[in-house]
Amino acid sequence: MERAPASAREPIRVLLADDQPLLVQALAKILGSQPDIDVVATAADGHEAAMAADRFTLDVAVLGIQMPRMNGIEAAREITRRQPGVSVVMLTTFDTDDLVRAALQEGVQGFHAGVPHRLGAPRRARGLGAVPGGDRLRPVGVPRADGD
């Protein structure tokens, strides 16, 4: 099935969660400036992110992998249990094989490893738009674990 152009479909509803408030604010500003993305919720930890899945309809959850109270992998599990159609992207500076493998087992669609400013804002936002359609994001340095 061919996807409609961004202008012809509803905005992508995004949840942002990380324990770094400046990162969340910056991503919210960058992504919120895109006409086809609507940042519907932000959270400071995995527990808040999971609770947001009860309050908001989501298309994409962008989660920090290491957060207090509930880490990003556990939050991904809870969010996709509550809303099975949600795509999850992990933000991480921890790119160990064990974390990547655990995240992929929970259905994570992509990773952004390293310092977020490495990719320009428009490129990051375009990439995020591909995730609800089933595409995977994988920056250089994150291994291909499932052959795609």
N, C-alpha and C positions, 0 to 999 in steps of 0.2 A: 504494500500500500504506500502510495506516495504521500509524503508529508506536505501539508499546505505551507505556503510562504509565511514567515513570521507575522507579517502584517494582517494575514487573513485568519489567524487563530488567536485564542486567548493567550494572555501572557503566561509565561512559565512561573509557577508559584514556588518560591524558594525559601527554605529555612536555613539560616546560618547559625552555627554553634561552634564556639571555641572559648577557651578560658583566657584568651588574650583580647581584652575589650577593644584595643586599638585596631587589631586585625579585623574583628567583626565589623566595627564602624567603617573601616576603609572598604572592605568588601561590599558592605551594604550600600555605600555611596557609589562605588564603581558599578555594581550590578544594577542598582536602582536607576542608574542613568541610562540604561538600555531600554528601549521602548517595548521589547518583548519579554522583559523579566520584571517580576513583581516580588520583592522581598517581603513576604507576609509575616515572618517572625524571626527573632534572633534569640539566642540562648547563651548562657555563660557556662553551662556544663551539660553533660549527657542526659541527666535527669530532666532538666528544663526542656531539652530538645525533644525527648520522648513525650513529655506532657504537651508540647506544642502540637504534636501529631494528633492529639485528641481535640484540639481547638481549631486547627486550620487544615484545609485541604491542601496537600502538598504535591508537587510534581518532582522536586529535587530537594534533597537535604545535603548541605555541605557541612561536614562535621570534622572538628579537630579529632585526631586519633587519641591523644592523651588529654583527658579532661577530668576534673574532680567529680566525685559522687558516682558517676557512671561514665566510662570511657566511650570513645566514638564507636568502637566495634559493638559494644553492648547497646548503645543508643541506636545504631543502625538496625540491629536485631529487633529492638522494640518498635522502632518507627515502621519498618517493613512488615512487622506482624500486625500493626494497627492499620496501616495503609499499604497493602501489598503492591500497589502500582508505583510507589515512590522509588526514584532512582537516588542512589547515594554516592557522593564524592567525598573522599577523605582528604583533609589537609594534614600534612605531616612533615616533620623534619626527621622522623624516625622511619627509615626505609629498610628495616631489617626484614629478611625473608619471612620470619615467623609472623610479624605484624601484617605484612602484605597477604600472606596465605590466610590468616585468620579473617581479615577483612573480606577477601574474595569469597570465603566460605559463607559469609553473611550476606552475600549478594551485592557488595560494593561495586559500583560501575566504573569508578576511576579514582585516580590519586593526583594530588598536586604536592609533590615532594619538594622541600627546600623553601627558600625565601620567596614569598608570593610576588615580589616585584620583578622576578625574572621574565615573566611573560607580560606583554603590554595588556592593559585593561580590555581593549576591544577584542583581542585574540582570546583572552580568558572567557569573556562573556559569550563569544561565538561558540567556543568549545562547550560551555555549560548548556547551551541551547540544544546540542546534539544528544545529550544524555537522556532526556525523557523518551526519545525515539529508540532507545536501546543501544546507541553507540557507547563505546567505552573511551574514557580519557586515560592516557598513560603517558606521562612525561618521560623524557629521556632519563634513564637510570632506574626506572621501576620495571622489573622483569615481567615478561609476558608469562602469566601463569596458566592461561586456559587456551592458548593457541590462536587467539584472535589477533 
